Amino acid sequence: MSDVRAISLTDRATDLGFGLGWSAVRAMPDSVVDRVFRAAADRTWRKQGPSVRQLTANLSRVLPSQRLPELPDIAHEGVRRYLRYWSEVFRLPGWSQQRVNETFDLVEGVERLDDAMNAGNGAVMAITHSGNWDLAGAWGCHRYGGLVTVAERLKPESLFDRFVAYRESLGMEVLPLGDSDVLRVLARRLREGRLVCLLADRDLAHSGVPVDFFGERASMPAGPAALADLTGAPLLPVSIWYDGERTLGKIGEPLQSASLGAEGNRSERISETTQAMADAFALEIAKHPQDWHMMQRLWHADLDGDGR
């Protein structure tokens, strides 16, 4: 069998698996789904595959030295919460708005977002891969009449289409990452007073801004800061975490260039604002490390071994 044929079969199997997840899981009682996904998480932890090892390595950078003895337990719980996220993704399209509202609560900063949206200039929400960001998005869609986001192109294309359809069913407008006019469309949506939500703790396009993150060099996307700078919309950092049966969220203070304000050139302002975003992310991730689903390489030292 050729490599191309093998890749094609793998892609089809992946697409089929997600399709079955969205259909079969929704037909199962919640108690059964919870047990199945928790058991799957525990099996995944025991196997110690590359993603689990990378999560553990990432968390070792996040935890202060006095908490490092807790690293295995925190990483194990992190795998459980990552699988919990997927169990909820498969069920979320069938949840009523009442259940969404009962399951998610924005415990701090809702007035910041309300003020921004009422001002008519839109808002840029910068989010980490934590908790269940899709559930938070469904809540936001109901409160603010939808939102706009960007999604990484997945392979096969049919799987990407599934995710677009899934998020559109929650009320989101989804733009593909990498399209040449994404920034222009997002800026237009902000000028229309729309809510823009962007996952911003990982530089998927490999063209981001270098930042200091937990004391080491990493890169984060320039898009959130660039959009805020271009449109005047506030850039608000978001933290999301699990708390028992519920998902909680917090919206921080608006971010901007720490020393330049409106001065300096645009590139400098974006760089400083992105660093402020990284600092805000680090503060909240440190509070809820088990909820940060970062199973990919993030720091420069991991990406190419020479610190880049």
Sequence and secondary structure as in RCSB ss.txt:
>XXXX:A:sequence
MSDVRAISLTDRATDLGFGLGWSAVRAMPDSVVDRVFRAAADRTWRKQGPSVRQLTANLSRVLPSQRLPELPDIA
HEGVRRYLRYWSEVFRLPGWSQQRVNETFDLVEGVERLDDAMNAGNGAVMAITHSGNWDLAGAWGCHRYGGLVTV
AERLKPESLFDRFVAYRESLGMEVLPLGDSDVLRVLARRLREGRLVCLLADRDLAHSGVPVDFFGERASMPAGPA
ALADLTGAPLLPVSIWYDGERTLGKIGEPLQSASLGAEGNRSERISETTQAMADAFALEIAKHPQDWHMMQRLWH
ADLDGDGR
>XXXX:A:secstr
  HHHHHHHHHHHHHHHHHHHHHHGGGS HHHHHHHHHHHHHHHHHHT HHHHHHHHHHHHHS GGGGGGHHHHH
HHHHHHHHHHHHHHHHGGG  HHHHHHHEEEEE HHHHHHHHHTTS EEEEE SBS HHHHHHHHHHHHT EEEE
E   SSHHHHHHHHHHHHHTTEEEEETT TTHHHHHHHHHHTT EEEEE SS TTS  EEEEETTEEEEE SHHH
HHHHHH   EEEEEEEEETTEEEEEE   B  TTTTT S HHHHHHHHHHHHHHHHHHHHHH GGGB   S  BH
HHHHSS  
